Amino acid sequence: LGLAIVESAMQQHRGWVKADDSPLGGLRLTLWLPLYKRT
């Protein structure tokens, strides 16, 4: 449930979540959010 909430929040902010195998073992999560300039 926690990861679903994170993914929903990221999508609302036009970002994304990526899950991969870690080269060290286990799970690696990459979170990306766009950078906005204030006007």
Secondary structure, 3 states (H helix, E strand, C coil): CHHHHHHHHHHHCCCEEEEEECCCCCEEEEEECCCCCCC
